[in-house]
Amino acid sequence: MRGINKISFPAKWTAAGSITSETAALAVTGRDVATVDALAATKTVKLSPLDPGPYAMLLRFRADGNADIDSVLEMYAARGDDHYSRVATLTILTGTQDTDTSTIHFIDEISPTNEDLIFAAVENIATGDNHVASYYCRTLGNDRFIFIASDLDSTTVFVDVCWLYE
């Protein structure tokens, strides 16, 4: 990955949570911490780094249902108790590679849009062809991240994170 000179190991995947209900992208008046924290747990996955100082995160997604079903995730970031800003919209496509169960599959394609320019050096790894896709981005000092599904065509989307430290 571009720009990473050294990474603390072992870097491992952590299941961050799941989304089972869609909601519209956050309105201008709905991006403060209190409003975001009040969203139903079924509508969000919230991430916070394990320790101060993560350099970047690698994300992967899983979903139930059939192959070639897409969903749209809105990714927001904040620093401390500040307001959230959308940093990306991720359209994800379900592949056929099973996870630890035959009813949940890895996402094999991630198509980002609405990437925020201050969230520089975001790199998309969209493999397609029924492999495991991942999305790499630097945290740039943000210590709070949330995902909501503005379009959920699977019953459940799971978010996994691998924190990368320099």
Residue pairs with C-beta under 8 A, 6 or more apart in sequence:
1 56
1 123
1 136
2 121
2 123
3 121
3 138
4 55
4 56
4 164
4 166
5 166
6 166
7 55
7 164
7 165
7 166
8 164
8 165
8 166
11 58
11 162
11 163
11 164
12 162
13 60
13 160
13 161
13 162
14 160
14 161
14 162
14 163
15 158
15 159
15 160
16 45
16 46
16 47
16 159
16 160
16 161
17 44
17 45
17 46
17 158
17 159
18 45
18 156
18 157
18 158
18 159
19 42
19 43
19 44
19 45
19 73
19 147
19 148
19 149
19 152
19 156
19 157
19 159
20 42
20 152
20 155
20 156
21 40
21 42
21 43
21 149
21 152
22 43
22 148
22 149
22 150
22 151
22 152
23 39
23 43
23 148
23 149
23 150
24 150
25 74
25 86
25 89
25 148
25 150
26 35
26 36
26 74
26 76
26 84
26 86
26 148
29 35
30 36
31 76
31 83
31 84
31 85
32 83
32 84
33 78
33 81
33 82
33 83
33 84
33 144
36 44
36 76
36 84
36 146
39 148
43 148
43 149
44 146
44 147
44 148
45 146
45 147
45 159
46 144
46 145
46 146
47 57
47 144
47 145
47 146
47 147
47 159
47 161
48 143
48 144
48 145
49 57
49 139
49 143
49 163
50 163
51 165
52 143
53 165
53 166
54 139
54 163
54 164
54 165
55 138
55 139
55 164
55 165
55 166
56 136
56 137
56 138
56 139
56 164
57 136
57 137
57 139
57 145
57 161
57 162
57 163
57 164
58 134
58 135
58 136
58 161
58 162
58 164
59 134
59 135
59 136
59 137
59 159
59 160
59 161
59 162
60 106
60 107
60 132
60 133
60 134
60 135
60 160
60 162
61 73
61 90
61 92
61 106
61 107
61 110
61 133
61 157
61 158
61 159
61 160
62 99
62 104
62 105
62 106
62 107
62 157
62 158
62 160
63 69
63 71
63 92
63 94
63 104
63 105
63 107
63 154
63 156
63 157
63 158
64 103
64 104
64 105
64 154
64 155
64 156
65 94
65 105
65 153
65 154
65 155
66 94
67 94
67 95
67 96
67 105
67 130
68 93
68 94
69 93
69 94
69 153
69 154
70 91
70 92
70 93
70 94
70 151
70 153
71 91
71 92
71 149
71 151
71 152
71 153
71 154
71 157
72 89
72 90
72 91
72 92
72 149
72 150
72 151
73 89
73 90
73 91
73 92
73 147
73 148
73 149
73 150
73 157
73 159
74 86
74 88
74 89
74 90
74 147
74 148
74 149
74 150
75 86
75 87
75 88
75 89
75 90
75 145
75 146
75 147
76 84
76 85
76 86
76 87
76 145
76 146
76 147
76 148
77 84
77 85
77 87
77 119
77 139
77 142
77 144
77 145
78 84
78 85
78 142
78 143
78 144
78 145
79 141
79 142
79 143
79 144
80 143
80 144
84 144
84 146
85 116
86 114
86 116
87 115
87 116
87 119
87 137
87 142
88 112
88 113
88 114
88 115
88 116
88 119
88 122
88 135
88 137
89 112
89 113
89 114
89 150
90 110
90 111
90 112
90 135
91 110
91 111
91 112
91 113
92 107
92 109
92 110
92 111
92 133
92 157
93 107
93 108
93 109
93 110
93 111
93 128
94 105
94 107
94 108
94 154
95 105
95 106
95 107
95 108
95 109
95 130
95 131
95 132
95 133
96 105
96 108
96 130
97 105
97 106
97 108
97 130
97 131
97 132
98 104
98 105
98 106
99 105
99 106
104 156
104 158
106 131
106 132
106 133
107 132
107 133
108 127
108 128
108 129
108 130
108 131
108 132
108 133
109 126
109 127
109 128
109 133
110 124
110 125
110 126
110 133
110 134
110 135
111 124
111 126
112 122
112 124
112 135
115 122
118 140
119 137
119 138
119 140
120 138
120 140
121 137
121 138
122 135
122 136
122 137
122 138
123 135
123 136
123 137
124 135
124 136
125 133
125 134
125 135
125 136
126 133
127 133
147 159
149 157
